[in-house]
Amino acid sequence: MVGPRTARFGVGRAAVSTPPPLLAVISGPSGVGKDALMSALLAGDEFARPVTMTTRPPRPGEVDGVHYVFASSEAFEAAIRSGELVEHAEVHDRLYGTPRSQLRAALGSGRDVLLQVDVQGAIAIREAIAEARLLFIAPESLDQIEQRLRERGTDPAEIARRLASARAELEQQAAFDAVIVNVEGDLDVTVARVRAWVAGERARPGRRAVEV
């Protein structure tokens, strides 16, 4: 039997609800430093990350199912036909896409979700998932991107092509909810700014749960 003191306490106490996980889509030109930024953000257990599917071959040290889901062109096309991919795009002659199963699993963890995609993919996700929030990581200049691509040993012709793509992608910043400049040598500052942006978006009044 519940006593009156307990009953009054239960009636008078406001219910506390946990906000639904945020889907933060992080994008920007190739060579802007997204990989290093994501690695720093995901170093702890604060965020969840869905694994992107791609047809590009693994780079040294990359593990299938951890860094990417590496797939053949045939398997990727099958995923498109089945509706398994929330978005997909061709970037530098390779296909990239976000599997629904990966996104659902990440959101199901209860943690805020960080999804790294190219600019085309980010805009496609905004069209498919209205609750997604988009963050554009911008370089200080195109020279910064060129230097990073050279340090990777990228072919000169490929550098020229990627710089042309970067110019076009920079023109799409207005389609994003926020822009953060990744200052060379100040990764910790960029990480802190992204964390602050995520916290602000998570606390945004009226935010709805993400539906995939």
GROMACS elastic network, one bead per residue, 0.5 to 0.9 nm:
[ bonds ]
;  ai    aj funct       b0    kb
    2     5     6  0.83172   500
    2     6     6  0.63781   500
    2     7     6  0.65339   500
    3     6     6  0.54604   500
    3     7     6  0.62758   500
    3     8     6  0.87845   500
    4     8     6  0.60304   500
    4     9     6  0.84536   500
    5     8     6  0.53124   500
    5     9     6  0.62254   500
    5    10     6  0.87531   500
    6     9     6  0.50786   500
    6    10     6  0.62153   500
    6    11     6  0.87484   500
    7    10     6  0.51914   500
    7    11     6  0.63291   500
    7    12     6  0.86887   500
    8    11     6  0.52532   500
    8    12     6  0.61305   500
    8    13     6  0.85742   500
    9    12     6  0.53289   500
    9    13     6  0.60824   500
   10    13     6  0.55071   500
   10    14     6  0.84973   500
   11    14     6  0.80204   500
   18    21     6  0.89551   500
   19    22     6  0.85485   500
   19   202     6  0.75744   500
   19   203     6  0.81312   500
   19   207     6  0.84682   500
   19   208     6  0.87397   500
   19   209     6  0.81853   500
   20   107     6  0.86780   500
   20   110     6  0.72284   500
   20   111     6  0.84230   500
   20   112     6  0.81960   500
   20   202     6  0.83476   500
   20   207     6  0.83873   500
   20   208     6  0.73450   500
   20   209     6  0.53284   500
   20   210     6  0.76956   500
   21   107     6  0.62599   500
   21   108     6  0.84567   500
   21   109     6  0.85758   500
   21   110     6  0.57495   500
   21   111     6  0.55195   500
   21   113     6  0.68324   500
   21   202     6  0.76927   500
   21   209     6  0.70236   500
   21   210     6  0.75181   500
   22   107     6  0.81147   500
   22   111     6  0.77385   500
   22   113     6  0.59835   500
   22   114     6  0.83468   500
   22   131     6  0.81989   500
   22   132     6  0.74068   500
   22   133     6  0.78715   500
   22   198     6  0.78988   500
   22   201     6  0.76468   500
   22   202     6  0.60005   500
   22   207     6  0.88528   500
   22   209     6  0.77210   500
   22   210     6  0.73042   500
   23   107     6  0.78565   500
   23   112     6  0.62478   500
   23   114     6  0.62724   500
   23   115     6  0.73471   500
   23   131     6  0.73955   500
   23   132     6  0.51311   500
   23   133     6  0.62693   500
   23   134     6  0.86215   500
   23   210     6  0.70670   500
   24   112     6  0.75638   500
   24   113     6  0.60095   500
   24   115     6  0.62026   500
   24   116     6  0.86172   500
   24   132     6  0.61817   500
   24   133     6  0.50496   500
   24   134     6  0.60237   500
   24   135     6  0.71174   500
   24   198     6  0.72041   500
   24   201     6  0.87566   500
   25   113     6  0.82600   500
   25   114     6  0.59819   500
   25   116     6  0.59424   500
   25   117     6  0.71142   500
   25   122     6  0.64227   500
   25   125     6  0.83054   500
   25   126     6  0.89725   500
   25   132     6  0.68734   500
   25   133     6  0.60034   500
   25   135     6  0.60014   500
   25   136     6  0.84632   500
   26    34     6  0.78906   500
   26    38     6  0.87168   500
   26   114     6  0.69545   500
   26   115     6  0.59427   500
   26   117     6  0.64680   500
   26   118     6  0.82764   500
   26   119     6  0.87926   500
   26   122     6  0.75810   500
   26   133     6  0.87141   500
   26   134     6  0.62228   500
   26   136     6  0.60943   500
   26   137     6  0.70880   500
   27    34     6  0.73063   500
   27   115     6  0.84656   500
   27   116     6  0.58742   500
   27   117     6  0.54870   500
   27   118     6  0.54574   500
   27   119     6  0.56693   500
   27   121     6  0.85396   500
   27   122     6  0.66845   500
   27   134     6  0.76802   500
   27   135     6  0.62974   500
   27   136     6  0.50775   500
   27   137     6  0.59707   500
   27   138     6  0.87552   500
   28    31     6  0.85832   500
   28    32     6  0.66830   500
   28    33     6  0.86912   500
   28    34     6  0.72960   500
   28   117     6  0.81895   500
   28   118     6  0.64635   500
   28   119     6  0.60445   500
   28   135     6  0.83342   500
   28   136     6  0.53075   500
   28   138     6  0.60708   500
   28   139     6  0.84544   500
   28   166     6  0.81419   500
   28   169     6  0.72198   500
   28   170     6  0.77387   500
   28   173     6  0.86902   500
   29    32     6  0.57250   500
   29    33     6  0.86914   500
   29    34     6  0.85197   500
   29   118     6  0.73241   500
   29   119     6  0.73622   500
   29   136     6  0.88414   500
   29   137     6  0.77448   500
   29   138     6  0.73168   500
   29   139     6  0.81229   500
   29   145     6  0.81932   500
   29   162     6  0.82184   500
   29   163     6  0.85242   500
   29   165     6  0.74795   500
   29   166     6  0.50127   500
   29   167     6  0.83535   500
   29   169     6  0.63122   500
   29   170     6  0.73597   500
   30    33     6  0.77292   500
   30    34     6  0.79705   500
   30   118     6  0.80741   500
   30   145     6  0.74668   500
   30   149     6  0.84401   500
   30   162     6  0.68915   500
   30   163     6  0.83802   500
   30   165     6  0.83686   500
   30   166     6  0.69205   500
   31    34     6  0.74936   500
   31    35     6  0.88236   500
   31   139     6  0.86352   500
   31   144     6  0.81075   500
   31   146     6  0.74812   500
   31   147     6  0.85586   500
   31   148     6  0.58483   500
   31   149     6  0.59828   500
   31   162     6  0.85904   500
   31   166     6  0.88994   500
   32    35     6  0.86304   500
   32   137     6  0.71074   500
   32   138     6  0.66036   500
   32   139     6  0.55293   500
   32   140     6  0.88756   500
   32   142     6  0.89630   500
   32   144     6  0.75086   500
   32   145     6  0.56629   500
   32   148     6  0.78092   500
   32   182     6  0.72011   500
   33    36     6  0.55632   500
   33    37     6  0.62574   500
   33    38     6  0.87392   500
   33   137     6  0.82256   500
   33   139     6  0.83192   500
   33   145     6  0.84389   500
   33   148     6  0.83064   500
   33   182     6  0.72869   500
   33   187     6  0.88521   500
   34    37     6  0.50036   500
   34    38     6  0.60191   500
   34    39     6  0.85091   500
   34   116     6  0.76910   500
   34   137     6  0.72870   500
   34   182     6  0.88422   500
   35    38     6  0.51881   500
   35    39     6  0.61321   500
   35    40     6  0.86747   500
   35   116     6  0.84418   500
   36    39     6  0.51068   500
   36    40     6  0.62931   500
   36    41     6  0.87098   500
   36   187     6  0.80793   500
   37    40     6  0.52497   500
   37    41     6  0.62539   500
   37    42     6  0.86399   500
   37   182     6  0.88075   500
   37   187     6  0.69326   500
   37   188     6  0.87519   500
   37   190     6  0.76236   500
   37   191     6  0.65204   500
   38    41     6  0.50325   500
   38    42     6  0.59626   500
   38    43     6  0.83812   500
   38   114     6  0.81171   500
   38   115     6  0.89610   500
   38   116     6  0.77228   500
   38   191     6  0.86208   500
   39    42     6  0.52385   500
   39    43     6  0.59642   500
   40    43     6  0.52399   500
   40    44     6  0.81985   500
   40   187     6  0.84568   500
   40   188     6  0.83429   500
   40   191     6  0.71009   500
   41    44     6  0.71501   500
   41    46     6  0.81156   500
   41    47     6  0.74962   500
   41   114     6  0.87535   500
   41   191     6  0.65539   500
   41   194     6  0.85624   500
   41   195     6  0.80389   500
   42    45     6  0.68185   500
   42    46     6  0.71562   500
   42    47     6  0.61115   500
   42    48     6  0.74737   500
   42    49     6  0.78649   500
   42   114     6  0.85339   500
   43    46     6  0.84289   500
   43    47     6  0.89116   500
   44    47     6  0.75438   500
   45    48     6  0.75119   500
   45   111     6  0.86196   500
   46   111     6  0.66823   500
   46   112     6  0.74435   500
   47   106     6  0.88614   500
   47   111     6  0.55060   500
   47   112     6  0.52227   500
   47   113     6  0.56123   500
   47   114     6  0.65896   500
   48   106     6  0.54386   500
   48   107     6  0.74792   500
   48   109     6  0.71969   500
   48   110     6  0.84864   500
   48   111     6  0.58673   500
   48   112     6  0.61778   500
   48   114     6  0.62804   500
   48   115     6  0.86486   500
   49   102     6  0.83332   500
   49   103     6  0.78982   500
   49   106     6  0.59523   500
   49   107     6  0.87602   500
   49   112     6  0.86609   500
   49   113     6  0.55850   500
   49   114     6  0.53062   500
   49   115     6  0.60253   500
   49   116     6  0.84831   500
   50    98     6  0.76292   500
   50    99     6  0.80276   500
   50   100     6  0.89554   500
   50   101     6  0.85981   500
   50   103     6  0.51627   500
   50   104     6  0.82472   500
   50   105     6  0.74387   500
   50   106     6  0.55774   500
   50   107     6  0.86155   500
   50   113     6  0.75640   500
   50   114     6  0.76014   500
   50   115     6  0.64478   500
   50   116     6  0.88350   500
   51    65     6  0.67068   500
   51    66     6  0.66546   500
   51    67     6  0.65463   500
   51    68     6  0.53949   500
   51    69     6  0.64046   500
   51    98     6  0.72424   500
   51    99     6  0.77410   500
   51   102     6  0.61099   500
   51   103     6  0.79640   500
   51   115     6  0.82811   500
   52    65     6  0.86138   500
   52    67     6  0.77446   500
   52    68     6  0.51340   500
   52    69     6  0.59408   500
   52    70     6  0.85257   500
   52    96     6  0.68364   500
   52    97     6  0.58094   500
   52    98     6  0.50041   500
   52    99     6  0.67968   500
   52   102     6  0.79598   500
   52   115     6  0.84499   500
   52   116     6  0.82284   500
   52   117     6  0.81219   500
   53    65     6  0.87008   500
   53    68     6  0.56661   500
   53    70     6  0.59008   500
   53    71     6  0.67351   500
   53    76     6  0.77223   500
   53    85     6  0.87503   500
   53    88     6  0.89188   500
   53    95     6  0.80845   500
   53    96     6  0.56403   500
   53    97     6  0.51682   500
   53    98     6  0.61057   500
   53    99     6  0.68514   500
   54    57     6  0.81571   500
   54    68     6  0.67096   500
   54    69     6  0.62313   500
   54    70     6  0.52668   500
   54    71     6  0.59141   500
   54    72     6  0.81626   500
   54    73     6  0.86940   500
   54    76     6  0.75348   500
   54    94     6  0.71009   500
   54    95     6  0.54157   500
   54    97     6  0.64402   500
   54    98     6  0.89262   500
   55    69     6  0.85754   500
   55    70     6  0.58919   500
   55    71     6  0.51149   500
   55    72     6  0.55891   500
   55    73     6  0.59635   500
   55    75     6  0.89132   500
   55    76     6  0.71725   500
   55    94     6  0.57605   500
   55    95     6  0.53586   500
   55    96     6  0.68171   500
   56    59     6  0.88751   500
   56    70     6  0.70320   500
   56    71     6  0.79110   500
   56    72     6  0.85011   500
   56    93     6  0.85792   500
   56    94     6  0.55313   500
   56    95     6  0.71099   500
   56    96     6  0.82630   500
   57    70     6  0.70203   500
   57    71     6  0.86279   500
   58    61     6  0.79303   500
   58    62     6  0.57552   500
   58    63     6  0.74543   500
   58    64     6  0.78121   500
   58    67     6  0.89013   500
   58    68     6  0.82062   500
   58    70     6  0.72126   500
   59    62     6  0.55803   500
   59    63     6  0.87953   500
   60    63     6  0.87901   500
   62    66     6  0.76215   500
   62    67     6  0.58492   500
   62    68     6  0.77579   500
   63    66     6  0.54118   500
   63    67     6  0.56927   500
   63    68     6  0.71320   500
   63    69     6  0.85026   500
   63    70     6  0.88413   500
   64    67     6  0.63155   500
   64    68     6  0.56318   500
   64    69     6  0.53291   500
   64    70     6  0.58778   500
   65    68     6  0.53782   500
   65    70     6  0.74372   500
   66    69     6  0.72749   500
   67    70     6  0.89411   500
   71    74     6  0.79497   500
   71    75     6  0.59020   500
   71    76     6  0.61128   500
   72    75     6  0.52068   500
   72    76     6  0.61980   500
   72    77     6  0.86338   500
   73    76     6  0.50883   500
   73    77     6  0.61391   500
   73    78     6  0.86089   500
   73    95     6  0.79719   500
   74    77     6  0.52086   500
   74    78     6  0.62519   500
   74    79     6  0.87649   500
   75    78     6  0.50481   500
   75    79     6  0.63248   500
   75    80     6  0.88120   500
   76    79     6  0.50971   500
   76    80     6  0.64289   500
   76    81     6  0.88351   500
   76    95     6  0.78109   500
   76    96     6  0.85998   500
   76    97     6  0.83578   500
   77    80     6  0.50412   500
   77    81     6  0.63062   500
   77    82     6  0.87160   500
   78    81     6  0.51135   500
   78    82     6  0.62004   500
   78    83     6  0.86949   500
   78    84     6  0.86878   500
   79    82     6  0.52084   500
   79    83     6  0.62883   500
   79    84     6  0.52111   500
   79    85     6  0.62379   500
   79    99     6  0.80524   500
   80    83     6  0.53170   500
   80    84     6  0.62051   500
   80    85     6  0.58108   500
   80    86     6  0.88315   500
   80    87     6  0.87059   500
   80    88     6  0.78986   500
   80    97     6  0.87387   500
   81    84     6  0.77198   500
   81    85     6  0.87823   500
   82    85     6  0.80619   500
   83    86     6  0.73516   500
   83    99     6  0.88538   500
   83   100     6  0.84021   500
   84    87     6  0.89541   500
   84    98     6  0.81827   500
   84    99     6  0.54719   500
   84   100     6  0.54747   500
   84   101     6  0.73463   500
   85    88     6  0.65621   500
   85    97     6  0.59469   500
   85    98     6  0.52308   500
   85   100     6  0.56782   500
   85   101     6  0.86193   500
   86    97     6  0.72071   500
   86    98     6  0.55270   500
   86    99     6  0.60809   500
   86   100     6  0.57607   500
   86   103     6  0.86729   500
   86   124     6  0.82793   500
   86   125     6  0.68829   500
   86   128     6  0.71220   500
   86   129     6  0.86340   500
   86   212     6  0.79209   500
   87    96     6  0.83198   500
   87    97     6  0.54261   500
   87    98     6  0.57133   500
   87    99     6  0.79531   500
   87   120     6  0.89861   500
   87   121     6  0.59679   500
   87   122     6  0.83545   500
   87   124     6  0.59795   500
   87   125     6  0.61407   500
   87   128     6  0.79584   500
   88    95     6  0.69895   500
   88    96     6  0.54515   500
   88    98     6  0.66574   500
   88   120     6  0.84005   500
   88   121     6  0.62064   500
   88   124     6  0.80262   500
   89    94     6  0.82902   500
   89    95     6  0.57463   500
   89    96     6  0.55194   500
   89    97     6  0.64700   500
   89   118     6  0.81299   500
   89   120     6  0.66209   500
   89   121     6  0.61421   500
   89   124     6  0.89259   500
   90    93     6  0.60177   500
   90    94     6  0.53917   500
   90    96     6  0.63175   500
   90    97     6  0.88659   500
   90   120     6  0.87383   500
   91    94     6  0.52896   500
   91    95     6  0.62540   500
   91    96     6  0.72493   500
   91   118     6  0.77534   500
   91   120     6  0.87873   500
   92    95     6  0.83759   500
   92   158     6  0.87719   500
   92   161     6  0.85874   500
   92   162     6  0.80453   500
   96   117     6  0.81669   500
   96   118     6  0.85600   500
   96   121     6  0.83978   500
   97   117     6  0.82105   500
   97   121     6  0.76947   500
   98   101     6  0.87000   500
   98   102     6  0.73615   500
   98   103     6  0.73296   500
   98   115     6  0.87339   500
   98   117     6  0.83664   500
   98   121     6  0.86590   500
   99   102     6  0.53385   500
   99   103     6  0.64788   500
   99   104     6  0.87864   500
  100   103     6  0.50778   500
  100   104     6  0.60588   500
  100   105     6  0.85115   500
  100   212     6  0.68346   500
  101   104     6  0.52184   500
  101   105     6  0.61562   500
  101   106     6  0.86647   500
  102   105     6  0.51890   500
  102   106     6  0.62342   500
  102   107     6  0.87286   500
  103   106     6  0.51645   500
  103   107     6  0.62278   500
  103   108     6  0.84487   500
  103   113     6  0.83430   500
  103   115     6  0.86691   500
  103   212     6  0.75868   500
  104   107     6  0.52008   500
  104   108     6  0.59192   500
  104   109     6  0.87605   500
  104   211     6  0.87905   500
  104   212     6  0.68422   500
  105   109     6  0.65515   500
  106   109     6  0.54366   500
  106   110     6  0.77323   500
  106   111     6  0.75246   500
  106   112     6  0.82894   500
  106   113     6  0.63696   500
  106   114     6  0.89637   500
  107   110     6  0.58065   500
  107   111     6  0.65978   500
  107   112     6  0.71113   500
  107   113     6  0.63667   500
  107   210     6  0.81203   500
  108   111     6  0.77854   500
  109   112     6  0.84547   500
  109   113     6  0.89557   500
  110   113     6  0.87286   500
  112   198     6  0.83872   500
  112   202     6  0.83070   500
  115   122     6  0.89992   500
  116   122     6  0.83557   500
  117   120     6  0.79851   500
  117   121     6  0.56753   500
  117   122     6  0.60433   500
  118   121     6  0.52388   500
  118   122     6  0.62650   500
  118   123     6  0.88872   500
  119   122     6  0.51100   500
  119   123     6  0.64165   500
  119   124     6  0.86538   500
  119   136     6  0.83083   500
  119   169     6  0.65418   500
  119   172     6  0.79555   500
  120   123     6  0.54281   500
  120   124     6  0.62827   500
  120   125     6  0.87804   500
  120   169     6  0.85435   500
  121   125     6  0.61400   500
  121   126     6  0.86739   500
  122   125     6  0.51379   500
  122   126     6  0.63637   500
  122   127     6  0.88426   500
  122   134     6  0.68882   500
  122   135     6  0.88571   500
  122   176     6  0.85394   500
  123   126     6  0.50988   500
  123   127     6  0.64972   500
  123   128     6  0.88409   500
  123   134     6  0.82586   500
  123   175     6  0.73191   500
  123   176     6  0.81081   500
  124   127     6  0.51445   500
  124   128     6  0.63139   500
  124   129     6  0.85588   500
  125   129     6  0.56184   500
  125   130     6  0.79654   500
  125   132     6  0.72228   500
  126   129     6  0.53016   500
  126   130     6  0.55859   500
  126   131     6  0.77104   500
  126   132     6  0.60362   500
  126   133     6  0.75697   500
  126   134     6  0.76286   500
  127   130     6  0.64031   500
  128   132     6  0.88702   500
  128   212     6  0.83962   500
  129   132     6  0.56997   500
  129   210     6  0.72482   500
  129   211     6  0.68971   500
  129   212     6  0.69015   500
  130   133     6  0.82397   500
  130   210     6  0.80073   500
  130   211     6  0.85818   500
  131   207     6  0.75999   500
  131   208     6  0.66053   500
  131   209     6  0.71141   500
  131   210     6  0.54887   500
  131   211     6  0.76784   500
  132   210     6  0.70987   500
  133   176     6  0.78384   500
  133   177     6  0.64482   500
  133   178     6  0.87491   500
  133   201     6  0.78062   500
  134   175     6  0.82334   500
  134   176     6  0.50574   500
  134   177     6  0.52423   500
  134   178     6  0.68332   500
  134   179     6  0.88767   500
  135   173     6  0.89032   500
  135   176     6  0.58593   500
  135   177     6  0.59751   500
  135   178     6  0.50937   500
  135   179     6  0.58651   500
  135   180     6  0.74666   500
  135   194     6  0.84997   500
  135   197     6  0.87720   500
  136   170     6  0.89416   500
  136   173     6  0.64772   500
  136   176     6  0.62542   500
  136   177     6  0.79066   500
  136   178     6  0.62453   500
  136   180     6  0.63442   500
  136   181     6  0.83827   500
  137   178     6  0.87452   500
  137   179     6  0.59529   500
  137   180     6  0.51539   500
  137   181     6  0.57877   500
  137   182     6  0.63863   500
  138   141     6  0.82706   500
  138   170     6  0.74604   500
  138   173     6  0.85709   500
  138   179     6  0.67318   500
  138   180     6  0.60504   500
  138   182     6  0.60440   500
  138   183     6  0.88331   500
  139   142     6  0.67625   500
  139   143     6  0.87090   500
  139   144     6  0.65503   500
  139   145     6  0.69394   500
  139   180     6  0.86765   500
  139   181     6  0.56154   500
  139   182     6  0.55796   500
  139   183     6  0.69895   500
  139   184     6  0.83460   500
  140   143     6  0.81403   500
  140   144     6  0.65745   500
  140   145     6  0.86966   500
  140   181     6  0.62990   500
  140   182     6  0.67654   500
  140   183     6  0.61213   500
  140   184     6  0.76240   500
  141   144     6  0.54720   500
  141   145     6  0.71766   500
  142   145     6  0.51551   500
  142   146     6  0.62618   500
  142   147     6  0.86772   500
  142   163     6  0.71242   500
  142   166     6  0.77473   500
  142   167     6  0.79265   500
  143   146     6  0.50116   500
  143   147     6  0.61242   500
  143   148     6  0.86665   500
  144   147     6  0.52610   500
  144   148     6  0.63892   500
  144   149     6  0.87844   500
  144   184     6  0.76320   500
  145   148     6  0.52110   500
  145   149     6  0.62255   500
  145   150     6  0.86423   500
  145   162     6  0.89946   500
  145   163     6  0.75411   500
  145   166     6  0.85049   500
  146   149     6  0.51871   500
  146   150     6  0.62082   500
  146   151     6  0.86701   500
  146   159     6  0.68127   500
  146   160     6  0.85322   500
  146   162     6  0.86889   500
  146   163     6  0.70666   500
  147   150     6  0.51241   500
  147   151     6  0.62163   500
  147   152     6  0.87601   500
  148   151     6  0.50249   500
  148   152     6  0.63854   500
  148   153     6  0.88874   500
  149   152     6  0.51096   500
  149   153     6  0.66089   500
  149   154     6  0.55720   500
  149   155     6  0.85862   500
  149   159     6  0.65328   500
  149   162     6  0.88643   500
  150   153     6  0.50845   500
  150   154     6  0.55828   500
  150   155     6  0.78959   500
  150   156     6  0.79874   500
  150   159     6  0.76260   500
  151   154     6  0.75240   500
  153   156     6  0.87706   500
  154   157     6  0.84396   500
  154   158     6  0.65461   500
  154   159     6  0.63546   500
  155   158     6  0.51522   500
  155   159     6  0.61907   500
  155   160     6  0.88050   500
  156   160     6  0.63164   500
  156   161     6  0.87098   500
  157   160     6  0.51928   500
  157   161     6  0.63799   500
  157   162     6  0.87392   500
  158   161     6  0.50274   500
  158   162     6  0.60984   500
  158   163     6  0.85360   500
  159   162     6  0.51234   500
  159   163     6  0.60756   500
  159   164     6  0.85792   500
  160   163     6  0.51954   500
  160   164     6  0.62986   500
  160   165     6  0.87335   500
  161   164     6  0.51604   500
  161   165     6  0.63356   500
  161   166     6  0.86706   500
  162   166     6  0.60314   500
  162   167     6  0.86598   500
  163   167     6  0.62861   500
  163   168     6  0.87712   500
  164   167     6  0.52836   500
  164   168     6  0.66064   500
  164   169     6  0.88036   500
  165   168     6  0.51850   500
  165   169     6  0.61295   500
  165   170     6  0.86299   500
  166   170     6  0.60292   500
  166   171     6  0.86926   500
  167   170     6  0.52796   500
  167   171     6  0.67167   500
  168   171     6  0.53800   500
  168   172     6  0.71815   500
  169   172     6  0.53329   500
  169   173     6  0.72968   500
  170   173     6  0.56923   500
  170   174     6  0.89700   500
  171   174     6  0.74933   500
  172   175     6  0.57215   500
  172   176     6  0.77007   500
  173   176     6  0.55845   500
  173   177     6  0.85654   500
  173   178     6  0.81404   500
  173   179     6  0.70646   500
  174   177     6  0.76647   500
  174   178     6  0.83636   500
  174   179     6  0.87150   500
  175   178     6  0.89091   500
  176   179     6  0.71881   500
  178   197     6  0.82922   500
  180   190     6  0.73744   500
  180   193     6  0.74617   500
  180   194     6  0.75916   500
  181   190     6  0.74004   500
  182   185     6  0.87137   500
  182   186     6  0.74274   500
  182   187     6  0.69977   500
  182   189     6  0.83445   500
  182   190     6  0.57491   500
  182   191     6  0.89904   500
  183   186     6  0.54795   500
  183   187     6  0.70566   500
  183   189     6  0.81167   500
  183   190     6  0.72345   500
  184   187     6  0.72189   500
  185   188     6  0.85326   500
  186   189     6  0.53758   500
  186   190     6  0.66122   500
  186   191     6  0.88706   500
  187   190     6  0.50536   500
  187   191     6  0.61139   500
  187   192     6  0.85920   500
  188   191     6  0.50552   500
  188   192     6  0.61842   500
  188   193     6  0.86572   500
  189   192     6  0.51247   500
  189   193     6  0.62452   500
  189   194     6  0.87063   500
  190   193     6  0.50799   500
  190   194     6  0.62091   500
  190   195     6  0.86167   500
  191   194     6  0.51717   500
  191   195     6  0.61857   500
  191   196     6  0.86440   500
  192   195     6  0.51082   500
  192   196     6  0.61924   500
  192   197     6  0.86413   500
  193   196     6  0.50837   500
  193   197     6  0.61732   500
  193   198     6  0.86675   500
  194   197     6  0.50224   500
  194   198     6  0.61713   500
  194   199     6  0.85889   500
  195   198     6  0.51425   500
  195   199     6  0.61824   500
  195   200     6  0.86383   500
  196   199     6  0.50933   500
  196   200     6  0.61984   500
  196   201     6  0.86745   500
  197   200     6  0.51052   500
  197   201     6  0.62050   500
  197   202     6  0.85537   500
  198   201     6  0.51058   500
  198   202     6  0.60053   500
  198   203     6  0.86113   500
  199   202     6  0.50809   500
  199   203     6  0.62881   500
  199   204     6  0.87240   500
  200   203     6  0.52486   500
  200   204     6  0.62828   500
  201   204     6  0.50704   500
  201   205     6  0.88341   500
  201   207     6  0.84077   500
  202   205     6  0.85716   500
  202   207     6  0.76941   500
  203   206     6  0.89517   500
  203   207     6  0.79641   500
  204   207     6  0.59420   500
  208   211     6  0.88557   500
